[in-house]
Amino acid sequence: MKQLRSRIFCMMLSWMAAGAGYAQMLPIQLGQNAISPLPGLRENRSTPQANARITEARAVELARQQFTGNILRISLIGEGDNQLYQIRMENEGKVFTVFVHVATGRVSGGT
């Protein structure tokens, strides 16, 4: 019985080690923010592709380009083609709202 448990334990360790080795052989996938491997090519953000959506992180970047302040909250409002990120910001004790259009990235508000 003790030998059987030892063999099962060894087999389980072997399977786990083999799985870890396989995981290390998988190719590295580039993330969304990775640098393009082709020098000179840049993404044109002013004309988004069909069905392209601005991410929350990108919406915050766009809002911060036009308004100074701390981000308090971000939420998605609206439906269909009229979806906006509603970003609550604070600067020197004043709270204001900035809207970023999900499809176009157009920034509005600030009051």
NORNORGI-V503271 format. One line per field, one symbol per residue. phi: phi as a letter, one per 40 degrees, with the letter a starting at -180 (. if undefined). burial: # if it has 9 or more other ideal C-beta (glycine too) atoms within 8 Angstrom, else .. A space follows every 50 residues. Layout:
phi = ???
burial = ???
This chain:
phi = .ccccccccccccccccccccccccccccccccccccccgcbccccbccd gcbccdccccdccccbbcicccabacbgbfcbcbccbcbbafgbcabbbb cccbgcbaggb
burial = .................................................. ...#...###.###..#.#.#..#........#########....##### ###.#.#....
